[in-house]
Amino acid sequence: MDRVTACTLDCPDACSLLVSGTHPEALRIRGNPEHPVTAGFTCAKIKRLGQRLTHPRRITTPLLRVRGGWQAIRWEEALDLCAERIQTYRVEAASILHIHGFGDKGVLSLASPYFFARLGASGIAGSLCDEAGIAASIADFGSLETNDILDLAKARRIVNWGKDLSRSSIHVAGLVRRARQHGARVLTISPGGDGNRDFTDSFLRIRPGTDRFLAAAVIRLLLERNEIRDVILERTRNWPQFLSVVTGRSLVDLTGVCGLSQPEVEQVFSWYAEGEPVATLIGWGLQRHRYGGENVRFINALALLSGNVGRSGAGSYFNVSSMRNFNRSWLAEGIAGERRALLLPCIGQEILKAQEPPVRMIWVNGCNVVNQAPDSRGIARALAATGFKVVVDAFMTDTATVADLILPCSLMLEKEDLVGSFLHNYVNYARKVVEPPDQARSDFWILSELGRRLDPPVFLPTAEEFLQKTLDSPHLGISLDDIRRLGFLRAKRPDIAYSGFRFDHPDGRYHLPTALHEEPQPPPGYPFRLLTLVRRDYIHSQILPEEHEAPPRVWIGPDNPAAADLDLRRDVFLVSPIGRLKVRVERARDLHPQVVIYRRGDWMSLGAGANQLVAAEITDMGDCAAFYSQHVRLEN
């Protein structure tokens, strides 16, 4: 018998699932055909989930670091030890640092930041993922909204700025494919090396990180040819400054920076200027550069000024908040004052320089931070120098290897939850389908039991109460029992964002950017941009140990200058100013000659790990990690 549940992985699609079977090794998982976005299909990551749940190297009992290795201990001993350390450091609560990620996107994952906020512990700020684009979109529109993703089917033209439709969102890919079947045409703008060929009618290879210059060049053509309507300009702010920025550089200059020809810029102009509704898809990669926020802002401005915002079949799609439809206001109860926050993209440096008080204890859950954040080796050193580290995880990841105590967590399908999406407007019910193995427990259970041991205690609501409180939202208006029965619910959101050019700033206007910064040049000796892109078969670092490649592969274009200098019969190393890693080089058709691609997520402990080569740097907006501003070289 099929049971309705949902995927809680860090993926925009947030699929509704049908699961049959009772044992993890024999589960049959498929997309729910009744769900309008999931539409009956799902990705390879989900189909491989049973292997992860039953893997022989999964951690299923608390492990304490002892001389010479790890010792299995009982939960009572583990929780008593955690409570004792927290009680000691609670006198200066900011000396406790909580690092929370999105390895689990369920509502109950909010319990850990709530718990540590109640303690007054230090938290994190910034993002490893999408905050530059989020901050840019809010600066432009006044909020983070998009047209309903299902409206994409009404587009006559789609401009895909850097989104890998073969890897990053199988359901956006499905919508694009369906739109093409109904006559829509797709233009892809990217540095290449992705899987977009099957989703594209026309492809332009852009110099990475320079998307804002292309958007500015097209806007200049709109200006020169009187293609911008007065009714749009009347709904903008900062127009004189924006006009000065766009006209302050020649068209030849703008075009040259992004490495495209004048006819190619004219092609982009023709897509936006011909009057048919144009949907703009903004990939998350182009906002992971030093001026990533600016990249997004100029693309948004192009969508607006060409008349493709507030219109069906159009719109600018970056993302939305996966938690926006839930009631989170009650989570501020009992939390007083400002908390110290350390920047996640620079977390190793932040831990070491923190004073008054220094960081004495670290709790990590939902995040393999050593592997996922820039300067992995620096983070590992910072954690090693900290007094007591607790890592909640199911595998011996790069972060778990530097812990003092590892607490085994339950995984997806092993616990009940609710999940939203950062793509669509549906909230899904995640039913518990199988029991977790041995002593694996949910993060919520761990914190509930820990809180009772403190003096004074930190009590969490029951999981049932927590879920029901979050459903008490004007966007939902449903009971927990009803969503359990239905499986999913569409939140009350408009289909078209910013209809009538009404924006969410206090003045009701769209705010245009007022600067266009130069793209930084490569440092001497490191000519290539390192793009650490997503994988098709795994989410981030959730790669089974035996499926790692050694050495890891990288890809270069056929016209990359390194191709002539390397002897591929000898060892090849990928080198940055902070690290060196043995790699295997392959060629990728259409990839920009200044680019090296590395598919991220593999582990340092298994001879890989791209982020040991990436220096900690933040973007212009949102305190996001500027992963793709890292330059490297290849050498024998």
DANORFEN-V781672 format. One record per backbone hydrogen bond with DSSP energy under -0.5 kcal/mol. NH is the residue of the N-H (numbers start at 0). CO is the residue of the C=O. Records with the same first field share a line. If there is no record, write none. Layout:
# DANORFEN-V781672
NH=CO + CO
This chain:
# DANORFEN-V781672
2=18
4=16
6=14
10=8
13=10
16=4
17=29
18=2
19=27
25=22
26=23
27=19
28=26
29=17
31=15
32=30
34=31
38=34
39=31
40=37
46=42
47=43
48=45
50=47
51=47 + 48
52=48
53=49
54=51
57=54
58=393
59=57
62=405
63=70
64=403
65=68
68=65
70=63
72=61
77=73
78=74
79=75
80=76
81=77
82=78
83=79
84=80
85=81
86=82
87=83
88=84
89=85
90=87
91=88
92=89
94=91
95=92
96=94 + 360
97=121
98=96 + 362
99=97
100=364
102=365
104=7
106=417
108=105
109=106
110=107
111=108
112=108
113=109
114=110
115=111
116=112
117=113
118=114
119=115
120=115
121=92 + 95
122=339
124=341
126=622
133=129
134=130
135=131
136=132
137=133
138=134
139=135
140=136
141=136 + 137
142=136
144=142
147=494
150=147
151=148
152=149
153=150
154=151
155=276
156=276
157=184
158=278
159=157 + 186
160=158 + 280
161=159 + 188
163=161
164=162
166=163
167=163
172=168
173=169
174=170
175=171
176=172
177=173
178=174
179=175
180=176
181=177
182=179
183=178
184=155
186=157
187=201
188=159
189=187 + 203
192=588
198=195
199=196
200=185
201=185
203=187
205=189 + 203
206=257
209=206
212=209
213=209
214=210
215=211
216=212
217=213
218=214
219=215
220=216
221=217
222=218
223=219
224=220
225=222
226=221
228=226
231=228
232=228
233=229
234=231
235=232
236=509
241=237
242=238
243=239
244=240
245=241
246=242
247=243
248=245
253=249
254=250
255=251
256=252
257=253
258=255
259=254
264=260
265=261
266=262
267=263
268=264
269=265
270=266
271=267
272=268
273=269
278=156
279=314
280=158 + 278
281=279 + 316
282=160 + 280
286=283
287=284
291=288
294=290
295=291
296=292
297=293
298=294
299=295
300=296
301=297
302=298
303=299
304=300
305=301
306=303
307=302
309=496
313=310
314=307
316=279 + 314
317=315
319=421
323=320
325=322
326=469
327=325
330=327
331=328
332=329
334=331
335=333
341=122
343=124
345=342
346=343
349=345
350=346
351=347
352=348
353=349
358=350
359=94 + 357
360=94
361=387
362=96
363=389
364=98
365=391
368=366
370=367
371=367
372=368
374=610 + 613
375=610
378=374
379=375
380=376
381=377
382=378
383=379
384=380
385=382
387=359
389=361
390=404
391=363
392=390 + 406
396=394
400=396
401=398
402=399
403=388
404=388
405=62
406=390
407=405
408=392
409=440
413=410
416=429
418=427
422=11
423=11
426=488
427=418
428=486
429=416 + 427
430=428
432=412
433=412
438=59
439=436
440=407
445=441
446=442
447=443
448=444
449=445
450=446
451=447
452=448 + 449
453=450
457=450
458=456
465=461
466=462
467=463
468=464
469=465
470=466
471=467 + 468
472=470
475=472
476=470 + 472
477=470
482=478
483=479
484=480
485=481
486=482
488=426
490=424 + 488
491=474
492=490
496=494
498=495
499=309
500=497
501=498
502=500 + 507
503=140
507=504
509=234
510=139
511=236 + 509
525=522
527=631
528=593
529=629
530=528 + 595
531=529
532=530 + 597
539=537
541=538
542=540
546=543
547=544
551=581
553=583
554=596
555=585
556=594
559=556
562=559
563=560
564=560 + 561
565=561
567=565
569=566
571=582
572=634
573=580
574=572 + 632
575=578
578=575
580=573
582=571
583=551
585=553
587=555
590=587
591=190
594=591
595=528
596=554
597=530
598=552
599=532 + 597
605=602
606=603
607=602
611=608
612=609
614=612
616=614
618=623
619=289
623=620
624=126
625=616
626=624
627=287
628=625
629=626
631=527
632=574
634=572
